[in-house]
Amino acid sequence: MATSEVEVAELTPAQQIVELEKKYVLQNYGRYPLALKRGKGCWLYDYDGKKYLDLISGIGVNALGHAHPHITRVIREQAGQLIHCSNLYFHEYQGKLAEKLAKHSGLQRTFFCNSGAEAMEGAIKMMRSHGNAAGGGKIEIVALENSFHGRSTGALAITGQPKYRHDFEPLMPGARFVGANDIAALEAAVSDKTAGIVLEGIQGEGGIYPMYAEFLRKARELADRHNALLVFDAIQCGVGRTGHWFSHQMIAPDVQPDIMVTAKPLSCGLPLGVVMCNEKTSGTIRPGMHGTTFGGGALACRVALEFIELMENGLLEQVGRVGEYFRTGLRDLQKKHTFIKDVRGAGLMIGVELDRPGKNYVMKGIEEGLLFNATHDTVLRFLPPYITTEKEVDRALRVLGKLFRTVTV
Ligand SMILES: Cc1ncc(COP(=O)(O)O)c(C=O)c1O
């Protein structure tokens, strides 16, 4: 054996995983020092068998936790029948899933793709097609400061955080940014040149900031006044995450977007994104104008259907109830620690804003068997699986209490 092979053989399995990645994988992620082997329910296990309570669920993806019996059963069954057949042909599950999405979103038509960014690209093409059909240089997209819409170049162009954009500029022209909930700025930015207005009902990556009802209403009114499309990015805050099917239904149920995109939890860990739109907007994409090879495969759609059926049978209510319980516990901790500035969010989308960086709390959390992350430097972000129970929240609160007492910054 060559020396380097001997050295590698002496490493633990987790260390070997890290070393191999360092050598061959593009170094675009700043990963935490943890390699995970398997999961069951809300728990994850590393290569030494140590267990971790998962309060981040793959950044809002593993809605039913890990190895959920319904999901493993339908994956097994469907993998033995048909995983993918491309969009050249029909299969049973796209139509059924689109029907469910229409029922819960009020948006009649769905385009299937593979990720959040890809869904946002679809929405951008719809806005552009709408604006071009109207003519008169209607190419502007009004988006919000502090937003996050994905890493593809179109989605980046409307992401209101310069740190993500600046290495790739110039990006798609026509993006304008206004402050979240700033009605006057929105009114000033939207004009007849606006093809669309894009916003997250609750900004996720930006630090768990909900929009106000009046802001959503104004966005709808301005979109109507200027013949622009209203687009909601429900990639992180959608499909039950807030204890409601979609966050705007909780914030301002009277407001309906023209387009809504979602992805993350939809297929419980399998890549699936969607662009949903109303009948009027569906005319912006005619045959041949858009498509994707993998989008809406039979396996991913069938898993999503299974998930939606579980949500319809009580899980959605559980998200609301357990989320409220979690926030109440966090507010109790806030009373004991003045460095906790705010506890906010809805359902199981929760942000705890500190007056200091959150990284040390995240690192110490890993040591103590608790997984969450920090966004925007100072906001601890919790996106636990929808199956999380009060008992697991009690455990999380005990560990967080310890972290808040002991971690030094
Ligand atoms: C609100 C929002 N939009 C878009 C995206 C991009 O999704 P993806 O990473 O699946 O491309 C994310 C991802 O975090 C998101 O939170």
The ligand as an SDF file (V2000), in Angstrom:
LIG
                    3D

 16 16  0  0  0  0  0  0  0  0999 V2000
  -37.2510   31.1930   -0.4990 C   0  0  0  0  0  0  0  0  0  0  0  0
  -36.3030   30.3670   -1.3280 C   0  0  0  0  0  0  0  0  0  0  0  0
  -36.3350   30.4850   -2.6630 N   0  0  0  0  0  0  0  0  0  0  0  0
  -35.5140   29.7590   -3.4430 C   0  0  0  0  0  0  0  0  0  0  0  0
  -34.6010   28.8710   -2.9080 C   0  0  0  0  0  0  0  0  0  0  0  0
  -33.7150   28.0880   -3.8000 C   0  0  0  0  0  0  0  0  0  0  0  0
  -34.0770   26.7280   -3.7510 O   0  0  0  0  0  0  0  0  0  0  0  0
  -33.0540   25.6000   -4.2190 P   0  0  0  0  0  0  0  0  0  0  0  0
  -31.9100   25.6100   -3.2760 O   0  0  0  0  0  0  0  0  0  0  0  0
  -33.8590   24.3160   -4.1690 O   0  0  0  0  0  0  0  0  0  0  0  0
  -32.6470   25.9260   -5.6080 O   0  0  0  0  0  0  0  0  0  0  0  0
  -34.5210   28.7370   -1.5200 C   0  0  0  0  0  0  0  0  0  0  0  0
  -33.5200   27.8570   -0.9210 C   0  0  0  0  0  0  0  0  0  0  0  0
  -33.1450   27.9860    0.2240 O   0  0  0  0  0  0  0  0  0  0  0  0
  -35.3950   29.5030   -0.7060 C   0  0  0  0  0  0  0  0  0  0  0  0
  -35.3600   29.4220    0.6310 O   0  0  0  0  0  0  0  0  0  0  0  0
  1  2  1  0
  2  3  1  0
  2 15  2  0
  3  4  2  0
  4  5  1  0
  5  6  1  0
  5 12  2  0
  6  7  1  0
  7  8  1  0
  8  9  2  0
  8 10  1  0
  8 11  1  0
 12 13  1  0
 12 15  1  0
 13 14  2  0
 15 16  1  0
M  END
$$$$
